[in-house]
Amino acid sequence: MTTATAVAPWGLSRMTEPLPSVSSPYDTIQFDPATQLTSFHDEAGVIVAGATISYSQGGGSDGSKNAPKVADDSNTDG
């Protein structure tokens, strides 16, 4: 009977060092069920600028008419 030699999983050979951790620019997240919008607040309760989730008003669908709006995860809304 032969014994198998232990081999590291294939994916481990492609791993890199973890990125350094950074502090989050916000302290809490609040969701407004009426508007379906999420806001990010700092420790003082002030909304953090640029930390909002927006929705595309110009489509973002599969091309069919009257398709539902979808989340726009690009950060170009300015």
C-alpha positions in Angstrom: 0.0 0.0 0.0 1.3 3.5 -0.9 0.7 6.7 1.0 -0.2 9.9 -0.7 2.1 12.9 -0.3 0.4 16.0 1.1 0.1 18.7 -1.5 -1.1 22.2 -0.8 -4.3 23.2 -2.5 -3.9 24.8 -5.9 -5.3 28.2 -4.9 -2.9 28.7 -2.1 0.0 29.1 -4.6 -1.8 32.2 -5.9 -2.4 33.9 -2.6 -0.8 37.2 -1.7 -0.2 39.0 1.6 -3.4 40.5 3.0 -4.0 44.2 2.4 -3.5 46.4 5.4 -6.7 47.1 7.3 -8.1 50.7 7.3 -10.6 52.3 9.4 -14.1 52.7 8.0 -15.1 56.3 7.2 -18.5 55.6 8.8 -19.7 54.4 12.2 -23.3 53.4 11.6 -25.5 52.6 8.6 -29.2 53.5 8.5 -31.8 52.2 6.1 -34.9 54.2 5.3 -37.7 51.7 4.4 -39.9 54.4 2.9 -37.3 55.5 0.3 -35.3 52.3 0.2 -32.1 54.3 0.6 -29.1 53.6 2.9 -27.2 56.4 4.6 -23.8 56.1 6.3 -23.1 58.2 9.4 -19.9 59.1 11.2 -19.5 59.0 15.0 -21.3 62.3 15.4 -24.3 61.1 13.4 -23.5 63.2 10.4 -24.0 61.6 7.0 -20.6 60.8 5.4 -20.3 62.5 2.0 -20.0 60.2 -0.9 -21.0 57.1 1.1 -24.5 56.5 -0.4 -25.9 53.8 -2.6 -27.6 55.2 -5.7 -29.8 53.7 -8.3 -29.5 54.3 -12.0 -32.3 56.3 -13.5 -31.3 55.6 -17.1 -31.9 51.9 -17.3 -29.3 49.4 -16.3 -31.6 46.6 -17.4 -31.3 43.8 -19.9 -32.5 46.1 -22.6 -36.2 45.2 -22.4 -38.7 48.0 -22.1 -40.2 48.7 -18.7 -37.6 46.7 -16.9 -37.1 47.4 -13.1 -34.4 49.7 -12.0 -31.2 48.0 -10.7 -28.5 49.1 -8.2 -25.8 51.2 -9.8 -22.6 50.2 -8.0 -20.4 52.6 -10.0 -19.1 55.6 -8.1 -19.5 58.2 -10.9 -22.7 59.9 -9.7 -20.6 62.7 -8.1 
